Amino acid sequence: MKFFKYFEYAYLVFAVLFLFEAYRVWGESSDRSYLCLFLGAVAVFMFFFKRRFRKKIEDRNNG
């Protein structure tokens, strides 16, 4: 389970990359920047979702 604990943070790394890309292309293409903002928001959501799910499974296995 330790692998999944560290893999959660990959979603935050992807979120930062998508937000940086959205900032970088904001003036050039608004459609692409909105897509990057959406994907960044999904990555943040996945981080919290996976973390909550992992903790629920760990609590079930320990209790």
MODELLER restraints for C-alpha pairs under 7 A, 6 or more apart:
rsr = mdl.restraints
at = mdl.atoms
rsr.add(forms.Gaussian(group=physical.xy_distance, feature=features.Distance(at['CA:8:A'], at['CA:47:A']), mean=5.59, stdev=0.5))
rsr.add(forms.Gaussian(group=physical.xy_distance, feature=features.Distance(at['CA:8:A'], at['CA:50:A']), mean=6.71, stdev=0.5))
rsr.add(forms.Gaussian(group=physical.xy_distance, feature=features.Distance(at['CA:8:A'], at['CA:51:A']), mean=6.77, stdev=0.5))
rsr.add(forms.Gaussian(group=physical.xy_distance, feature=features.Distance(at['CA:11:A'], at['CA:43:A']), mean=5.18, stdev=0.5))
rsr.add(forms.Gaussian(group=physical.xy_distance, feature=features.Distance(at['CA:11:A'], at['CA:44:A']), mean=6.51, stdev=0.5))
rsr.add(forms.Gaussian(group=physical.xy_distance, feature=features.Distance(at['CA:11:A'], at['CA:46:A']), mean=6.80, stdev=0.5))
rsr.add(forms.Gaussian(group=physical.xy_distance, feature=features.Distance(at['CA:11:A'], at['CA:47:A']), mean=5.54, stdev=0.5))
rsr.add(forms.Gaussian(group=physical.xy_distance, feature=features.Distance(at['CA:12:A'], at['CA:43:A']), mean=6.58, stdev=0.5))
rsr.add(forms.Gaussian(group=physical.xy_distance, feature=features.Distance(at['CA:12:A'], at['CA:44:A']), mean=6.13, stdev=0.5))
rsr.add(forms.Gaussian(group=physical.xy_distance, feature=features.Distance(at['CA:12:A'], at['CA:47:A']), mean=6.64, stdev=0.5))
rsr.add(forms.Gaussian(group=physical.xy_distance, feature=features.Distance(at['CA:14:A'], at['CA:43:A']), mean=6.59, stdev=0.5))
rsr.add(forms.Gaussian(group=physical.xy_distance, feature=features.Distance(at['CA:15:A'], at['CA:40:A']), mean=4.21, stdev=0.5))
rsr.add(forms.Gaussian(group=physical.xy_distance, feature=features.Distance(at['CA:15:A'], at['CA:41:A']), mean=6.95, stdev=0.5))
rsr.add(forms.Gaussian(group=physical.xy_distance, feature=features.Distance(at['CA:15:A'], at['CA:43:A']), mean=5.28, stdev=0.5))
rsr.add(forms.Gaussian(group=physical.xy_distance, feature=features.Distance(at['CA:15:A'], at['CA:44:A']), mean=6.15, stdev=0.5))
rsr.add(forms.Gaussian(group=physical.xy_distance, feature=features.Distance(at['CA:18:A'], at['CA:36:A']), mean=5.15, stdev=0.5))
rsr.add(forms.Gaussian(group=physical.xy_distance, feature=features.Distance(at['CA:18:A'], at['CA:37:A']), mean=6.58, stdev=0.5))
rsr.add(forms.Gaussian(group=physical.xy_distance, feature=features.Distance(at['CA:18:A'], at['CA:39:A']), mean=6.65, stdev=0.5))
rsr.add(forms.Gaussian(group=physical.xy_distance, feature=features.Distance(at['CA:18:A'], at['CA:40:A']), mean=5.17, stdev=0.5))
rsr.add(forms.Gaussian(group=physical.xy_distance, feature=features.Distance(at['CA:19:A'], at['CA:36:A']), mean=6.41, stdev=0.5))
rsr.add(forms.Gaussian(group=physical.xy_distance, feature=features.Distance(at['CA:19:A'], at['CA:37:A']), mean=5.88, stdev=0.5))
rsr.add(forms.Gaussian(group=physical.xy_distance, feature=features.Distance(at['CA:19:A'], at['CA:40:A']), mean=5.88, stdev=0.5))
rsr.add(forms.Gaussian(group=physical.xy_distance, feature=features.Distance(at['CA:21:A'], at['CA:36:A']), mean=6.70, stdev=0.5))
rsr.add(forms.Gaussian(group=physical.xy_distance, feature=features.Distance(at['CA:22:A'], at['CA:33:A']), mean=4.24, stdev=0.5))
rsr.add(forms.Gaussian(group=physical.xy_distance, feature=features.Distance(at['CA:22:A'], at['CA:36:A']), mean=5.26, stdev=0.5))
rsr.add(forms.Gaussian(group=physical.xy_distance, feature=features.Distance(at['CA:22:A'], at['CA:37:A']), mean=6.06, stdev=0.5))
rsr.add(forms.Gaussian(group=physical.xy_distance, feature=features.Distance(at['CA:25:A'], at['CA:33:A']), mean=5.98, stdev=0.5))
rsr.add(forms.Gaussian(group=physical.xy_distance, feature=features.Distance(at['CA:26:A'], at['CA:33:A']), mean=5.45, stdev=0.5))
